[in-house]
Amino acid sequence: MQITNKQRVLDAVIDLHNQEQIVTRETLSKILDLKQTIIDDNLTTLANDGEIHRIQRGVYVPTIIHKPARVITRSGLNDGCVVIEIDRLVLILTPKEARELGKQMMGDAMQYSNIEIGHHAAQATANLELEFKNMRKAIREMSKNQQTV
């Protein structure tokens, strides 16, 4: 069975969204190597079908609703065991089990780290852009003042 362009676009929207990336037609076109007209047609169809929605001009998110995240706690015991609590579920892991779980969760931890780095970089970029804007404005005002003197 061949995957349709509509399914490819939907899968890409979901994948990018799960990685907390902004989903735009340009991004989809690059990732999927499809013409933007094909991307646009499929985005419109997916939006009309309720499978995605547009959160602002040109930015899309999938219509996926997860249950609210539960509180998760981790505690270390004196004997090296680890207690993990998720709601009423309590796991007491031996040191070896804790290491194995950590190894299995390493990809998620790296993804979390990358997402956080991206958020911090975006904030830093926005702050720098604002500072540059203010500096350019100040320079223009100083230039005007020097010309009038």
C-alpha positions in Angstrom: 0.0 0.0 0.0 1.4 3.3 -1.1 1.4 6.3 1.4 -0.5 9.3 0.0 0.9 12.8 0.1 -1.8 13.7 2.5 -0.6 11.0 5.0 3.0 12.0 4.4 2.2 15.7 5.2 0.2 14.7 8.3 3.0 12.4 9.6 5.5 15.2 9.1 3.3 17.7 10.9 2.9 15.3 13.8 6.6 14.4 13.9 7.8 18.1 13.8 5.2 19.1 16.4 6.3 16.2 18.7 9.9 17.6 18.4 8.4 21.0 19.4 9.4 22.5 16.0 7.4 25.1 14.2 5.5 23.5 11.3 5.3 25.7 8.2 4.6 24.9 4.6 8.3 25.8 3.7 9.6 23.4 6.3 7.3 20.6 5.1 8.3 21.3 1.5 12.0 20.9 2.4 11.5 17.8 4.5 9.2 16.0 2.2 10.7 17.3 -1.1 7.3 18.2 -2.4 6.2 21.4 -4.3 4.6 24.0 -2.0 1.4 23.8 -4.0 1.1 20.1 -3.1 1.9 20.9 0.5 -0.7 23.8 0.5 -3.4 21.5 -1.0 -2.8 18.8 1.6 -2.6 21.3 4.5 -6.0 22.7 3.4 -7.5 19.3 3.2 -6.1 18.2 6.6 -7.4 21.4 8.2 -10.8 21.0 6.6 -10.9 17.4 7.9 -10.0 18.5 11.4 -6.7 16.6 11.5 -4.6 19.7 11.9 -5.3 23.3 12.7 -3.6 26.6 11.9 -2.5 28.4 15.0 -1.3 31.5 13.1 -0.7 32.4 9.5 1.3 29.6 8.0 1.9 27.7 11.2 0.2 24.4 11.8 -0.2 21.9 14.6 -1.8 18.4 14.6 -5.1 17.8 16.3 -3.7 15.4 18.8 -4.9 15.6 22.4 -2.8 13.9 25.0 -4.0 13.4 28.6 -2.5 16.0 30.9 1.0 15.0 32.0 1.1 13.4 35.4 3.4 14.4 38.2 6.5 12.1 38.2 8.9 12.0 41.1 12.2 10.1 41.6 13.8 9.4 44.9 17.1 7.7 45.7 17.3 5.2 48.6 20.3 4.7 50.8 20.9 1.2 49.3 21.1 2.6 45.8 17.6 1.7 44.8 15.4 4.3 43.0 11.8 5.0 43.7 9.7 6.3 40.8 6.2 7.5 41.5 3.6 8.4 38.8 0.3 9.2 40.4 -0.5 6.1 42.5 2.0 3.9 40.6 5.2 3.3 42.6 8.2 1.5 41.1 11.1 0.5 43.3 14.1 -0.2 41.0 17.3 -1.9 41.8 20.4 0.1 40.8 20.8 -2.1 37.7 17.2 -1.6 36.8 17.5 2.2 37.3 20.6 2.2 35.0 18.7 0.2 32.4 15.7 2.5 32.5 18.1 5.5 32.2 19.8 4.0 29.2 16.4 3.4 27.6 15.2 6.9 28.3 18.5 8.5 27.1 17.1 9.4 23.7 14.2 11.2 25.3 16.6 13.1 27.7 18.7 14.2 24.7 15.6 15.3 22.8 14.5 17.3 25.9 17.9 18.9 26.1 17.9 19.8 22.5 14.4 21.4 22.8 15.5 23.4 25.8 18.6 24.6 24.0 16.5 25.6 21.0 14.1 27.6 23.3 17.0 29.3 25.0 18.6 30.2 21.7 15.3 31.6 20.4 14.9 33.7 23.5 18.5 35.0 23.3 18.0 35.8 19.6 14.9 37.7 20.3 16.6 39.7 23.1 19.5 40.5 20.8 17.2 41.6 18.0 15.4 43.9 20.4 18.7 45.4 21.6 19.9 45.9 18.1 16.6 47.6 17.2 17.0 49.9 20.2 20.6 50.7 19.4 19.8 51.5 15.7 17.0 53.8 17.0 19.4 55.5 19.4 22.0 55.9 16.6 19.4 57.5 14.3 18.4 59.9 17.0 22.0 60.8 17.8 22.6 61.4 14.0 19.6 63.6 13.8 20.7 65.6 16.9 24.3 66.1 15.4 22.8 67.3 12.1 20.6 69.9 13.8 23.6 71.3 15.9 
